Amino acid sequence: MENNSRNLGDILAKNYFTIPNYQRAYAWDAEQLNIFMDDLKNYRSFSFQEKPYFLGTFLFSVDLRYHSFTNYFIVDGQQRLTTSILYVACLLRFLNKRSIETSKWKELFIGDRSCRRLKAIEPDNAFFDQYALEGNLNCKAETPSQKKLQKAIQVIETRLSEMDSATPTEKLVK
């Protein structure tokens, strides 16, 4: 992937990402999540034509190349990328509850069950897939990072419900 500005959809389109097991597990707590959510909320209050939202810098290394996609290892930025995927997963569930079609967005940002856009470190990947991406709230968090992922979902869902009371749902998907 070349070094330039891209939106999250461009980064994820036809690419897949793996958090290598040497990386630390998911570690963001409520404070970092609220900063992330506040930043998104503040950005949404500005005109979209002013400037694009800057998610930060990511560093990837190529794992495997196939003719139609590439799998990358995340070297730097995995907390932000993981949180962005969590946010999208929560937003898609939020919109589905309001009978808004999201299948094309789910394919772009999440992937399907057989091939996810983002794979967490091995001890957490099944939990990440089932609880965070699929919304199966019956999964039990066992590791500290799974508990952080669980808390992240709760914070994001709470913040989305707060935004919905102040923001028409159609503005959330612009």
JOVEN-V950799 format. One record per residue. N is the residue number from 0. RES is the residue in one letter. PHI is phi as a letter, one per 30 degrees, with the letter a starting at -180 (* if undefined). PSI is psi in radians with two decimals (NA if undefined). OMEGA is omega in whole degrees, 0 to 359 (999 if undefined). Layout:
BEGIN
n: [N,N]
res: [RES,RES]
phi: [PHI,PHI]
psi: [PSI,PSI]
omega: [OMEGA,OMEGA]
END
This chain:
BEGIN
n: [0,1,2,3,4,5,6,7,8,9,10,11,12,13,14,15,16,17,18,19,20,21,22,23,24,25,26,27,28,29,30,31,32,33,34,35,36,37,38,39,40,41,42,43,44,45,46,47,48,49,50,51,52,53,54,55,56,57,58,59,60,61,62,63,64,65,66,67,68,69,70,71,72,73,74,75,76,77,78,79,80,81,82,83,84,85,86,87,88,89,90,91,92,93,94,95,96,97,98,99,100,101,102,103,104,105,106,107,108,109,110,111,112,113,114,115,116,117,118,119,120,121,122,123,124,125,126,127,128,129,130,131,132,133,134,135,136,137,138,139,140,141,142,143,144,145,146,147,148,149,150,151,152,153,154,155,156,157,158,159,160,161,162,163,164,165,166,167,168,169,170,171,172,173]
res: [M,E,N,N,S,R,N,L,G,D,I,L,A,K,N,Y,F,T,I,P,N,Y,Q,R,A,Y,A,W,D,A,E,Q,L,N,I,F,M,D,D,L,K,N,Y,R,S,F,S,F,Q,E,K,P,Y,F,L,G,T,F,L,F,S,V,D,L,R,Y,H,S,F,T,N,Y,F,I,V,D,G,Q,Q,R,L,T,T,S,I,L,Y,V,A,C,L,L,R,F,L,N,K,R,S,I,E,T,S,K,W,K,E,L,F,I,G,D,R,S,C,R,R,L,K,A,I,E,P,D,N,A,F,F,D,Q,Y,A,L,E,G,N,L,N,C,K,A,E,T,P,S,Q,K,K,L,Q,K,A,I,Q,V,I,E,T,R,L,S,E,M,D,S,A,T,P,T,E,K,L,V,K]
phi: [*,d,d,a,d,b,c,d,d,d,d,d,e,h,b,b,b,b,d,d,d,d,d,d,d,e,b,d,c,e,d,d,d,d,d,e,d,d,d,d,d,d,d,d,d,c,d,d,d,d,a,d,d,c,d,j,c,c,b,b,b,d,c,b,c,c,d,c,a,b,c,c,d,c,c,b,j,d,d,d,d,d,d,d,d,e,e,d,d,d,d,d,d,e,d,e,d,c,h,c,d,b,e,d,d,d,d,d,c,c,i,c,d,d,a,d,d,b,c,d,d,e,d,c,d,d,d,e,d,d,d,d,d,c,i,d,d,d,d,c,d,c,c,e,d,d,d,d,d,d,d,d,e,d,d,d,d,d,d,d,d,d,d,d,d,c,b,e,e,d,d,d,c,d]
psi: [2.23,2.84,1.70,3.12,2.35,2.73,2.94,-0.68,-0.71,-0.69,-0.75,-0.45,2.12,0.35,2.67,2.64,2.45,2.31,1.97,2.63,-0.30,-0.26,2.73,2.73,3.05,2.29,-0.07,2.45,-3.05,-0.64,-0.85,-0.67,-0.73,-0.62,-0.80,-0.84,-0.69,-0.71,-0.77,-0.76,-0.78,-0.68,-0.73,-0.36,-0.22,2.84,2.42,-0.34,-0.28,-1.02,2.68,2.71,2.30,1.93,-0.31,-3.13,2.42,2.61,2.14,2.65,2.51,2.25,-1.10,2.51,2.29,2.97,-0.47,-0.19,2.95,2.48,2.26,2.55,2.44,2.01,-0.70,2.41,0.19,-0.55,-0.77,-0.74,-0.75,-0.79,-0.65,-0.74,-0.72,-0.77,-0.81,-0.76,-0.77,-0.73,-0.72,-0.72,-0.71,-0.80,-0.66,-0.67,-0.35,0.33,0.61,2.20,2.24,0.13,-0.70,-0.59,-0.64,-0.76,-0.75,-0.82,-0.48,-0.71,3.14,3.07,-0.51,-0.32,1.67,2.61,-0.52,2.25,2.24,3.08,2.70,-0.81,-0.38,-0.12,-0.75,-0.74,-0.80,-0.80,-0.90,-0.84,-0.95,-0.82,-0.68,-0.30,0.39,1.63,0.00,-0.14,2.42,2.22,2.18,-0.66,2.82,-0.67,-0.59,-0.65,-0.62,-0.70,-0.76,-0.79,-0.68,-0.78,-0.78,-0.77,-0.82,-0.79,-0.68,-0.80,-0.66,-0.70,-0.61,-0.72,-0.68,-0.60,-0.40,-0.27,2.22,2.46,-0.64,-0.46,-0.43,-0.43,0.04,NA]
omega: [183,185,177,180,178,173,184,178,178,180,185,183,178,177,178,187,178,172,182,184,177,177,175,179,180,189,183,177,186,181,180,178,179,175,178,181,177,179,177,180,179,178,182,181,177,177,179,182,184,178,179,177,180,181,181,181,177,175,182,169,183,175,181,174,173,184,183,179,177,172,181,166,178,180,179,178,186,178,179,180,178,180,177,178,176,179,180,180,178,180,179,176,178,181,177,178,179,177,175,183,184,188,180,179,178,178,182,188,186,187,178,186,182,184,182,176,181,174,178,176,190,181,186,190,180,178,179,181,186,185,187,185,181,180,178,186,177,178,181,175,183,182,177,180,175,177,176,176,178,179,179,178,180,180,182,180,177,180,177,179,176,179,182,180,180,186,174,184,182,177,180,184,178,999]
END
